[in-house]
Amino acid sequence: MPVFVILIIFAFSFYLFYKVKFYRTKKPMEKQWLSAKSSIALGIFVFFFGLNQLFLFHSTVSLVVGIIFMIVGLASSWAGYKAYKHYLPFAVKESKQG
């Protein structure tokens, strides 16, 4: 489905954007914060990739692989969100200090 392809491309683009920002910054807490954001984007990418597999191919193998990708993507996004919430106050404090 074209909608999933567009969402996959956007998620991967955000992942690359945050990884480039991660390597360009020197502040350690901002690095962790950006890493968490890229983890969320990568999880969303994997989730939509798995969801797209469910609609493209109608076999048992693609069903199992798609469900596994969706579970891994949701878990990665959830872990990234938890890390994002954890590092956000530290990154804000670090940016105010200098």
C-alpha positions in Angstrom: 0.0 0.0 0.0 1.4 3.4 -0.9 0.5 4.9 2.5 2.8 2.5 4.3 5.6 3.1 1.8 5.4 6.8 2.5 5.3 6.3 6.2 8.3 3.9 5.9 10.3 6.5 4.0 9.4 9.2 6.5 10.4 7.1 9.5 13.7 6.1 7.9 14.4 9.7 6.9 13.8 10.8 10.6 16.1 8.0 11.7 18.9 9.2 9.4 18.3 12.8 10.5 18.6 12.0 14.2 21.7 9.8 13.6 23.5 12.6 11.7 22.6 15.0 14.5 23.9 12.4 17.1 27.3 12.3 15.4 27.6 16.0 15.1 26.9 17.0 18.7 29.5 17.0 21.4 27.2 17.1 24.5 26.9 13.7 26.1 23.3 14.1 27.3 22.1 15.5 24.0 23.8 12.5 22.4 21.7 10.1 24.5 18.6 12.1 23.9 19.1 12.1 20.1 19.9 8.4 20.2 16.5 7.8 22.0 14.8 9.8 19.3 16.5 7.8 16.5 15.5 4.6 18.3 11.9 5.7 18.2 12.1 6.5 14.5 13.8 3.1 13.7 11.1 1.3 15.7 8.4 3.0 13.7 10.2 2.1 10.5 10.4 -1.5 11.4 6.8 -1.6 12.6 5.5 -0.1 9.3 7.8 -2.4 7.3 6.2 -5.4 9.1 2.7 -4.0 8.6 3.4 -3.5 4.9 4.6 -7.2 4.7 1.2 -8.3 6.0 -0.6 -6.5 3.1 1.9 -7.3 0.3 2.3 -11.1 0.6 -0.3 -13.5 1.8 1.6 -16.5 3.1 2.3 -18.0 6.5 5.9 -17.0 6.5 5.2 -13.4 5.6 2.5 -13.3 8.3 4.9 -14.5 10.9 7.8 -12.3 9.8 5.5 -9.3 9.6 4.1 -9.9 13.1 7.7 -10.3 14.5 8.8 -7.1 12.8 5.7 -5.3 14.3 6.5 -6.5 17.8 10.2 -5.6 17.5 9.3 -2.2 16.1 6.8 -1.5 18.9 9.3 -2.6 21.6 12.1 -0.5 20.1 9.8 2.5 19.9 8.6 2.0 23.5 12.2 1.6 24.8 13.2 4.7 22.8 10.3 6.7 24.3 11.2 5.7 27.8 14.9 6.8 27.2 13.6 10.0 25.6 11.6 10.8 28.7 14.5 10.0 30.9 17.2 12.0 29.1 15.0 15.0 28.2 15.5 16.9 31.5 19.3 16.2 31.4 19.5 17.5 27.9 17.6 20.7 28.7 19.8 21.3 31.8 22.9 20.7 29.7 21.8 23.1 27.0 21.1 25.8 29.6 24.5 25.4 31.2 26.5 26.2 28.1 
